[in-house]
Amino acid sequence: MKTKIFCSLAILLTGVTFAVQLQSPDGRILVSVDIKEKLEPYAAGSRLYYSVQFDGKAVLLDSPFRLDFKDAPPLAKNLKILETQTSTIKETWNPVWGTHSSIENFCHQTEMTVQEQEKPQRKIQFIVRAYNDGVAFRYGFPAESGIKDFKLTQEYSEFFFPGNPTVWAADYGSYRTHQETEYEKKLLNELQPGDIIGCPLLLQLPSAWVALTEANLTDWAGLYFTRSMASSNAVVSLLSPRLDEPDVAVIGTAPRLSPWRTIMIADTPGALIESNIVPNLADPCEIEDTSWIRPGKCAWDRWWCGSYAPDFPGSLGVDNPSMKYFIDFAAEMGWQYQLVDWYWYGPPFDPAQPLGSAGNPAVSILKQAENIDIPELVRYAAKKGVKILVWLDWFNADREMEKAFPLYEKWGVAGVKVDFMARDDQYVVNFYHRLVKLAAKHHLTVDFHGAYKPTGFSRTYPNLLTREGVMGNEYNKWSDSITPTHNVTLPFTRMLCGPMDYTPGGFRNKTVETFRVVGGDAPGPFVQTTRAQQLAMMVVYDSPLQVLCDSPYNYRISPAGLDFLRAVPTTWENTRVLSGFPGEYIVMARRSGEEWYLGAMTNENLRTVEIPLNFLGKGKYKALIYADPDEAGDYPDRLLAVTRTVTPADVLTAEMAGGGGYVVRIVPE
């Protein structure tokens, strides 16, 4: 069901400067937009400032706005508000998949026309929305703005915070990045001008939790932040530069609208995870028939787990017998997909260039390597209820997808995993959109790796099931960076933007002290968590396509928890964050149909958490509990499985080892 209410009031201001104020529907958030004269540390000249309060306390102090253009003066000073139009948006929409079965899009919006008082007297739109879970603003160039063809070199949206809040920041150090790194906890004034901080930037203020990110990134450059040179308690936006004109970020023609600059606000960090502000700011679904789009779980070929498999004749490779070994296991587990990773069409990278920096023009994604037959694998998998996904390097996809995607549809391929973009400049952002739309036309799902963070585009095109843009389990192949602290930081940081393909399910479990990087292919990487934490990731980490990383052999020889991996869904009707703190622990509950799933994870510290079950409906339930046993601190691959009857009045006690976890499947009796 969907209802919309739009109430508008236009006010002609005749150049009179005063604050425009906007409240969230629940009245807790107040946004003020004002034109003010000299405000230190800035020079004189009437500038646009915005500020935000939450429960009457400052979340964002007066923060200025400026746009720089190539071959045109900056748009920043001597501004006036010509008119405003205020409206209310209230609708309920139903996502194809996600963390909730229905989402309310309820906000108050003000759209302002702002003009320079002196020549060239250009106009911009400045649009602000106040939701119960945050604030968003965007700017645009109307058709009669005095701005026609433009080259935007930089946007300086500034964010001044009270005091010196704690931040969790991902410093990528470059715009050419897979957006895979740790989120470092530090004070805001410890960030440095020149840092390239990715979205989201999480902040803990005395009065609120705040996260900065963007939504509805369309035909624009990706957003970053750096510490303001003017103040140690402020960050300022940066835009990813184009490769063809490095001094330009966005080339466009009016009328145009920017993406939304999004300020998520809550009184607990868990409430940020429950927010739907990013998909609410995205465009509605544009696919008429979505019945073919299927979330699910996926087996992954030898790329992560290596070639060692004593239950397979010979060594696993890129060939049909090896792929059938994984297909058979996916069918055995009731999983929906099998991923055929790189080399199925030949060496994907230019051998004269560093790995992943340039695709290989000598190969074609229209052709198959000698020992691979994708159509035959599709037929074999279909008999077992499994669908095939194939990997592509983005360089080759960019060149050949118009021919390849109709061919894949003819073969019966279900989707593509596209990798190694490592950019979010305007060209690559448009590549994402072009590829996803073409994939939808040919009934292909999409998983982006080497990718930038989500910005809500999966609402518009839900065949985009997931993406990476996260430092996940693959790093265990070559580093010790995937610590329990990192794992329990991700839900409060990267996951705020949307689904993340972390690739959980490592079954070679070690403690932080006993973990080591294993070279070569045999018998696959270790992970620095207990078995229970790897299972809990299936509940805590949002990804409608969950790609399980380990090998059939490793799952079969140590099967504790496989029954949970068979049962757990990948998309949800309700999500509740029960407790948690970034880098320390998290407890989440998600509902699918009549069943609830609990997932808890802790950092390197032993932790006991009480979990009230008062979110359950009336009646009795069977709780299938998977927990760390007493010896998990020494033997992290061991799992305690217990079944008990529970009611909404009960409280479960989760006792987690260091790097441990706790999962429960709750089924009505």
C-alpha positions in Angstrom: 0.0 0.0 0.0 1.2 3.5 -0.8 -0.2 6.8 0.2 1.3 10.2 -0.5 0.5 13.6 1.1 2.1 16.7 -0.3 1.2 20.0 1.4 2.9 23.1 0.0 3.2 26.7 1.1 5.1 29.2 -1.1 6.4 32.3 0.6 7.9 35.2 -1.4 10.7 36.7 0.7 11.7 39.6 -1.6 15.3 39.3 -0.6 14.7 39.6 3.1 17.2 37.5 5.0 15.9 35.4 7.9 16.3 31.8 9.0 14.2 29.1 7.3 13.4 26.5 9.9 12.2 22.9 9.4 11.3 20.3 12.0 11.2 16.5 11.7 7.7 15.0 12.0 8.4 13.9 15.6 9.7 17.4 16.4 13.0 16.2 17.8 15.2 17.5 14.9 15.2 21.2 14.0 17.1 22.4 10.9 17.9 26.1 10.3 19.0 27.6 7.0 20.1 31.2 7.0 21.9 33.8 5.0 24.4 35.5 7.4 27.0 38.2 7.1 30.6 37.6 8.2 30.8 34.6 10.4 34.3 33.7 11.6 36.6 32.4 10.3 35.1 33.4 6.9 35.4 36.7 5.1 32.5 39.1 4.8 29.7 38.5 2.3 26.2 37.1 2.8 26.7 33.3 2.8 24.3 30.4 3.2 24.7 28.6 6.5 22.8 25.5 7.9 22.6 24.2 11.4 20.9 21.2 13.2 19.5 20.6 16.7 18.4 17.3 18.2 16.2 17.4 21.3 17.1 21.1 21.6 20.9 20.5 21.6 23.3 21.5 18.8 24.3 18.6 16.5 25.6 20.9 13.8 26.7 24.4 14.3 26.4 27.1 11.6 28.1 25.5 8.6 28.7 27.3 5.3 28.2 26.2 1.7 30.1 27.0 -1.4 30.5 25.8 -5.0 33.6 26.3 -7.2 33.5 26.2 -11.0 36.0 26.1 -13.8 36.0 29.3 -15.8 33.4 30.9 -13.6 33.5 32.6 -10.2 32.6 30.6 -7.0 29.1 30.6 -5.9 29.2 31.4 -2.1 28.9 35.1 -1.2 26.4 37.9 -1.4 23.4 35.5 -1.5 19.7 36.1 -0.8 16.7 33.8 -0.5 14.1 34.7 -3.1 11.4 32.2 -2.1 10.7 29.0 -0.3 8.2 26.2 -0.7 7.5 23.9 2.2 5.9 20.4 1.9 5.2 17.2 3.7 6.0 13.9 2.1 4.4 10.8 3.6 4.3 7.5 1.8 4.8 3.8 2.5 6.7 1.6 0.0 7.6 -2.0 -0.1 11.1 -3.0 -1.1 11.7 -6.0 -3.2 14.2 -7.2 -0.5 15.9 -5.6 2.4 15.9 -5.3 6.2 12.2 -4.3 6.4 9.1 -5.5 4.4 7.7 -2.0 4.3 9.3 1.4 4.8 7.7 4.7 5.7 9.1 7.7 3.9 7.9 10.6 6.2 9.6 14.0 6.2 9.1 17.7 6.0 10.8 19.5 3.1 11.7 23.0 2.3 12.9 24.1 -1.2 14.6 27.5 -1.4 15.6 29.5 -4.4 18.8 31.3 -3.6 20.3 34.0 -5.8 23.5 36.1 -5.9 22.8 39.8 -5.2 25.6 40.9 -7.6 26.5 39.8 -11.1 26.3 37.2 -12.6 23.2 36.8 -10.3 23.1 33.0 -10.7 20.4 31.0 -9.0 20.5 27.7 -7.2 17.9 25.5 -5.6 18.7 24.4 -2.0 16.4 21.6 -0.8 16.3 20.4 2.8 14.5 17.4 4.3 14.0 16.7 8.0 13.2 13.0 8.8 12.9 11.5 12.3 16.2 9.7 11.7 18.2 12.6 10.1 18.5 15.5 7.8 19.4 15.7 4.1 20.1 18.5 1.7 20.9 18.8 -2.0 21.4 21.7 -4.4 20.4 22.1 -8.0 20.7 24.4 -11.0 17.3 25.3 -12.4 16.8 25.8 -16.2 16.7 29.6 -15.7 19.5 29.7 -13.2 22.1 31.6 -15.3 24.1 28.3 -15.2 23.8 26.2 -18.3 26.8 24.1 -19.2 29.0 23.9 -16.1 32.1 22.3 -14.8 32.0 21.9 -11.1 35.5 21.7 -9.7 34.6 21.3 -6.0 31.8 21.4 -3.5 32.5 22.7 -0.1 29.7 21.6 2.1 31.0 22.1 5.6 30.0 20.4 8.9 30.9 22.2 12.1 30.3 20.1 15.2 30.1 21.3 18.9 33.2 20.3 20.9 35.6 17.6 19.8 33.6 14.5 19.1 34.9 11.0 18.8 34.9 9.8 15.2 35.3 6.5 13.3 36.9 7.4 10.0 38.0 5.4 7.0 41.0 7.3 5.5 41.5 6.0 2.0 44.4 8.3 1.2 43.3 8.5 -2.5 40.3 8.7 -4.8 41.5 5.6 -6.6 40.4 3.1 -4.0 38.4 -0.1 -3.5 37.1 1.5 -0.3 38.5 -1.3 1.8 40.2 -0.2 5.0 39.7 -0.1 8.8 37.6 2.6 10.5 39.9 4.2 13.0 38.6 5.6 16.2 40.0 9.0 17.1 39.0 12.5 18.0 37.8 14.9 15.3 40.7 17.2 15.8 43.1 14.3 15.1 41.9 14.2 11.5 44.1 16.2 9.2 43.4 18.6 6.3 44.2 16.6 3.2 42.9 13.3 4.6 40.5 11.6 2.2 37.8 10.2 4.5 35.2 8.0 3.0 31.5 7.7 3.7 30.1 7.2 6.2 31.9 9.2 8.8 30.5 8.2 12.2 30.6 10.7 15.1 29.7 10.4 18.8 28.5 13.7 20.2 27.5 14.3 23.8 23.8 14.6 22.7 23.6 12.3 19.7 25.2 9.8 17.3 25.7 11.2 13.8 26.8 9.7 10.5 27.6 11.7 7.3 27.1 10.0 3.9 25.3 10.6 0.6 22.3 9.2 -1.1 21.1 9.0 -4.7 24.5 9.4 -6.3 23.5 9.8 -10.0 25.7 11.2 -12.8 27.9 13.0 -10.2 31.2 12.5 -8.4 31.5 10.5 -5.2 31.6 12.2 -1.9 34.5 12.3 0.6 35.4 14.5 3.6 38.5 16.1 5.0 39.3 18.1 8.1 38.6 21.8 7.6 41.6 24.0 7.4 39.5 26.7 9.1 38.6 24.8 12.2 39.6 21.6 14.0 36.0 20.8 14.8 34.8 20.7 11.2 35.0 18.6 8.1 34.4 19.7 4.6 33.2 17.8 1.5 35.4 16.7 -1.3 34.4 15.3 -4.7 36.2 12.6 -6.6 38.0 14.2 -9.6 37.5 13.1 -13.2 40.4 11.3 -14.9 40.0 13.2 -18.2 40.0 16.6 -16.4 41.6 16.2 -13.0 40.7 19.7 -12.0 37.0 19.0 -12.6 34.6 16.8 -10.6 31.3 17.1 -12.4 30.5 18.2 -16.0 26.8 18.9 -16.6 24.0 21.0 -18.1 21.1 22.6 -16.2 18.6 21.7 -15.0 20.5 19.3 -12.6 20.3 18.2 -9.0 23.1 17.0 -6.9 23.0 13.8 -4.7 21.7 14.2 -1.2 24.2 15.1 1.6 22.9 13.0 4.4 23.2 13.5 8.2 21.9 10.5 10.0 21.0 11.3 13.7 20.0 9.1 16.6 20.4 8.8 20.3 22.0 5.3 20.1 24.5 3.9 17.6 22.1 1.0 17.0 19.3 3.3 15.9 21.5 4.5 13.0 21.6 0.9 11.7 17.8 0.7 11.8 17.5 4.0 9.7 16.1 3.9 6.2 17.0 7.4 5.3 19.4 6.4 2.5 16.9 4.3 0.5 14.1 6.8 1.2 16.2 9.5 -0.6 16.7 7.2 -3.6 14.4 7.2 -6.6 11.6 4.6 -6.6 11.9 1.2 -8.3 12.0 1.5 -12.1 11.7 -2.3 -12.8 8.1 -3.2 -13.5 8.4 -7.0 -13.1 10.7 -7.8 -10.2 9.6 -11.4 -9.7 12.8 -12.8 -11.2 15.0 -11.0 -8.7 15.9 -13.6 -6.0 18.1 -13.0 -3.0 19.9 -16.0 -1.6 23.1 -17.7 -0.5 26.0 -18.6 -2.8 28.9 -21.0 -2.9 32.2 -19.5 -4.2 34.7 -21.3 -6.3 38.4 -21.8 -5.4 39.3 -18.1 -5.4 39.2 -17.8 -1.6 39.5 -21.3 -0.3 42.2 -22.5 -2.7 42.7 -25.7 -4.7 43.0 -28.2 -1.7 40.1 -30.6 -1.6 40.9 -34.3 -0.6 37.3 -35.2 -1.4 37.8 -34.1 -5.0 39.8 -36.1 -7.5 42.8 -34.0 -8.4 43.3 -30.3 -7.7 40.6 -27.7 -8.0 41.0 -25.4 -10.9 39.0 -23.3 -13.4 37.2 -26.1 -15.2 33.8 -27.7 -15.3 34.6 -30.6 -13.0 35.8 -28.2 -10.3 32.8 -26.0 -10.7 30.4 -29.0 -10.4 32.1 -29.8 -7.1 30.9 -26.5 -5.8 27.5 -26.7 -7.5 26.9 -30.1 -5.8 27.7 -28.6 -2.4 25.4 -25.6 -3.0 22.6 -28.0 -3.9 23.4 -30.1 -0.8 23.1 -27.0 1.4 20.0 -25.7 -0.4 21.8 -22.5 -1.5 20.6 -20.7 -4.5 23.8 -19.8 -6.4 27.3 -20.8 -7.4 29.8 -18.1 -8.3 32.3 -18.8 -11.2 35.1 -16.4 -10.5 37.9 -15.0 -12.6 39.8 -16.7 -15.4 36.7 -18.4 -16.8 37.2 -16.2 -20.0 41.0 -16.1 -19.7 43.5 -13.9 -17.9 41.5 -10.8 -17.0 44.3 -8.3 -16.5 46.9 -6.8 -18.7 50.1 -8.7 -17.9 52.2 -5.6 -18.5 50.3 -3.6 -15.8 50.0 -4.0 -12.0 47.4 -6.5 -10.9 43.9 -5.1 -11.3 45.0 -1.7 -12.6 44.1 -2.4 -16.2 41.9 -5.0 -17.9 43.2 -7.3 -20.5 42.3 -6.2 -24.1 43.5 -9.5 -25.4 40.5 -11.4 -23.9 36.8 -11.1 -24.4 33.9 -11.8 -22.0 32.0 -13.2 -24.9 34.3 -16.2 -25.1 35.1 -19.0 -22.6 38.5 -20.4 -21.6 39.4 -23.9 -22.8 38.2 -25.9 -19.8 35.0 -24.0 -19.0 31.6 -24.4 -20.6 29.2 -21.9 -18.9 26.0 -23.1 -20.7 26.7 -26.7 -19.7 27.3 -25.6 -16.1 24.0 -23.7 -16.2 22.2 -26.9 -17.3 23.9 -29.0 -14.7 23.2 -26.6 -11.9 19.5 -26.1 -13.0 18.8 -29.8 -12.4 20.0 -29.3 -8.8 18.1 -26.1 -8.2 21.2 -23.9 -8.4 21.8 -20.8 -10.5 25.2 -19.6 -11.9 26.8 -16.2 -11.4 29.9 -15.2 -13.4 32.7 -12.8 -12.5 33.7 -9.9 -14.8 36.5 -7.3 -14.8 34.9 -3.9 -15.2 37.3 -2.9 -18.0 36.0 -5.7 -20.2 32.4 -5.2 -19.1 32.6 -1.5 -20.0 33.7 -2.5 -23.5 31.5 -5.5 -24.2 28.4 -5.6 -21.9 26.0 -4.6 -24.7 26.9 -7.9 -26.5 27.7 -10.0 -23.4 24.5 -9.5 -21.4 22.1 -10.7 -24.1 24.5 -13.7 -24.5 24.5 -14.5 -20.8 20.7 -14.3 -20.7 20.6 -16.8 -23.6 23.0 -19.1 -21.7 20.8 -18.9 -18.6 23.3 -17.1 -16.4 21.5 -15.5 -13.4 23.9 -12.6 -12.6 27.3 -11.0 -12.8 29.9 -10.0 -10.2 31.7 -7.0 -11.6 35.1 -6.1 -10.1 38.1 -3.7 -9.8 36.5 -0.4 -10.6 38.4 1.2 -7.6 36.9 4.7 -8.5 33.8 6.7 -8.0 34.4 9.6 -10.4 31.6 10.7 -12.6 32.4 8.4 -15.4 32.5 5.3 -13.2 29.4 6.3 -11.3 27.6 6.4 -14.7 29.2 3.1 -15.6 27.5 1.5 -12.5 24.1 2.9 -13.6 24.5 1.9 -17.2 25.5 -1.7 -16.3 22.8 -2.2 -13.7 20.1 -1.0 -16.1 21.3 -3.2 -18.9 21.6 -6.1 -16.5 18.0 -5.6 -15.5 16.9 -5.6 -19.1 18.5 -9.1 -19.5 17.3 -10.5 -16.1 20.8 -10.4 -14.5 21.5 -9.6 -10.9 24.6 -7.6 -10.0 27.2 -7.8 -7.3 29.9 -5.0 -7.4 33.3 -5.7 -6.0 36.2 -3.2 -5.9 33.3 -0.8 -5.4 32.3 2.4 -3.8 29.7 2.5 -0.9 26.0 2.1 -1.6 23.9 5.2 -2.0 20.4 3.7 -2.3 20.5 2.7 -6.0 19.3 -0.8 -5.1 15.9 0.7 -4.4 15.7 2.0 -7.9 17.2 -1.1 -9.5 16.8 -4.0 -7.0 18.6 -6.4 -9.3 21.7 -4.7 -7.7 21.7 -7.2 -4.8 24.9 -6.2 -3.0 28.4 -4.8 -3.3 31.7 -4.9 -1.6 33.3 -1.6 -0.7 34.3 -3.2 2.6 37.4 -4.9 4.0 36.0 -8.4 4.4 37.0 -12.0 4.9 39.1 -12.0 1.7 41.8 -10.1 3.5 42.5 -13.1 5.7 44.4 -14.5 2.7 47.2 -12.0 3.0 46.8 -9.9 6.2 45.9 -9.9 9.9 43.6 -6.9 9.6 40.3 -8.7 9.9 40.1 -8.6 13.7 37.1 -9.0 15.9 37.2 -5.3 16.6 37.0 -4.6 12.9 34.1 -7.0 12.5 32.0 -5.3 15.2 32.8 -1.8 13.9 31.4 -2.5 10.4 27.7 -2.6 11.4 28.0 0.9 12.8 30.0 2.3 9.9 30.1 0.8 6.4 26.8 -1.0 6.8 24.9 2.3 7.4 25.2 2.9 3.7 23.6 -0.4 2.6 24.3 -4.0 1.9 27.9 -5.2 2.0 29.4 -8.4 0.5 31.8 -9.3 3.4 31.7 -13.0 2.3 31.3 -14.6 5.8 31.5 -18.3 6.7 35.1 -19.0 7.3 35.3 -22.4 9.0 39.1 -22.5 9.7 38.7 -20.7 13.0 41.7 -19.4 15.1 42.0 -17.0 18.0 43.7 -13.6 17.4 46.8 -15.0 19.1 47.0 -18.2 17.1 45.9 -16.7 13.7 48.5 -16.7 10.9 48.4 -15.9 7.2 48.5 -19.1 5.2 50.4 -18.9 1.9 49.5 -20.9 -1.2 46.3 -22.7 -1.8 46.2 -25.5 0.7 44.0 -25.8 2.6 42.6 -22.3 2.7 42.8 -19.2 5.0 42.2 -19.0 8.7 39.8 -16.4 10.3 40.3 -14.7 13.6 36.9 -15.5 15.1 35.0 -18.4 16.7 32.7 -20.5 14.6 29.7 -18.8 16.3 30.9 -15.3 15.2 31.1 -16.4 11.6 27.5 -17.7 11.9 26.4 -14.5 13.6 27.6 -12.5 10.6 24.8 -14.1 8.5 22.3 -12.2 10.8 24.2 -9.1 11.6 25.7 -8.2 8.2 23.1 -7.0 5.6 23.6 -8.6 2.2 20.7 -10.0 0.2 23.3 -12.1 -1.7 25.4 -13.8 1.0 28.5 -15.4 -0.7 29.9 -18.1 1.7 33.7 -18.1 1.4 34.9 -21.5 2.5 35.3 -24.8 0.6 32.9 -27.7 0.6 35.8 -29.8 2.1 36.3 -27.5 5.1 32.5 -27.3 5.7 32.2 -31.1 5.5 35.0 -32.0 7.8 33.9 -29.6 10.5 30.2 -29.4 10.1 29.2 -27.6 13.3 26.8 -24.9 12.3 26.0 -26.1 8.8 22.3 -26.6 9.7 22.2 -22.9 10.6 23.8 -21.9 7.3 21.1 -24.0 5.5 18.2 -22.3 7.4 19.2 -18.6 7.7 17.6 -16.3 5.1 19.3 -13.3 3.5 16.4 -10.8 3.4 14.2 -9.6 6.3 10.8 -8.2 7.2 11.9 -6.5 10.4 15.2 -5.5 12.0 15.9 -4.5 15.6 19.3 -3.5 17.1 19.0 -4.6 20.7 22.3 -3.2 22.0 25.9 -2.5 21.0 28.8 -0.1 20.6 31.2 0.4 17.7 34.2 -1.7 18.0 33.0 -3.5 21.1 29.9 -5.6 20.4 26.5 -5.8 18.7 23.2 -7.7 19.3 20.6 -7.7 16.5 17.3 -9.4 15.9 15.8 -9.9 12.5 12.5 -11.4 11.4 11.7 -13.5 8.4 8.1 -14.7 8.2 7.2 -16.0 11.6 10.8 -16.8 12.5 13.2 -14.5 14.4 17.0 -14.7 14.2 19.3 -13.3 16.8 23.0 -12.5 16.1 25.5 -11.3 18.6 29.2 -10.6 18.1 32.0 -9.3 20.4 35.5 -7.9 19.9 38.6 -9.6 21.4 37.1 -9.4 24.9 35.1 -12.0 26.7 31.5 -10.7 27.0 28.2 -11.7 28.6 25.1 -10.0 27.3 21.5 -10.3 28.5 19.0 -10.4 25.6 15.3 -9.9 26.5 12.9 -11.5 24.1 10.1 -9.0 24.6 10.1 -8.3 20.8 8.5 -11.7 20.3 4.7 -12.1 19.8 2.6 -14.0 22.3 3.1 -17.7 22.6 5.8 -20.3 23.0 8.8 -20.6 20.7 11.6 -23.1 20.0 15.0 -21.5 20.3 17.8 -23.2 18.5 20.9 -21.7 20.1 24.5 -21.8 18.7 27.0 -20.5 21.1 30.6 -20.4 22.1 31.4 -23.3 24.5 33.6 -22.9 27.5 36.6 -24.1 25.5 36.0 -21.7 22.5 38.8 -19.4 23.8 41.3 -22.2 23.0 39.3 -24.1 20.3 37.4 -21.4 18.4 36.0 -23.9 15.8 33.9 -25.6 18.5 30.2 -24.8 18.8 27.6 -25.4 21.5 24.2 -26.3 20.1 21.2 -26.1 22.5 17.4 -26.2 22.0 15.0 -24.7 24.5 11.5 -23.4 24.8 11.2 -19.6 25.2 8.5 -17.0 25.6 8.5 -13.1 25.3 9.1 -13.0 29.1 12.4 -14.8 28.9 15.9 -13.4 28.8 18.7 -15.2 27.0 22.2 -15.0 28.3 24.9 -14.8 25.6 28.3 -15.8 26.9 30.8 -15.0 24.2 34.5 -15.9 24.0 37.0 -13.3 22.7 36.2 -12.9 19.0 33.1 -14.9 19.7 29.5 -14.9 18.8 26.0 -16.1 19.6 23.1 -17.0 17.2 19.6 -18.1 17.7 16.9 -19.3 15.4 13.5 -18.7 17.1 10.6 -20.7 15.6 7.0 -20.6 16.8 5.9 -23.9 18.4 
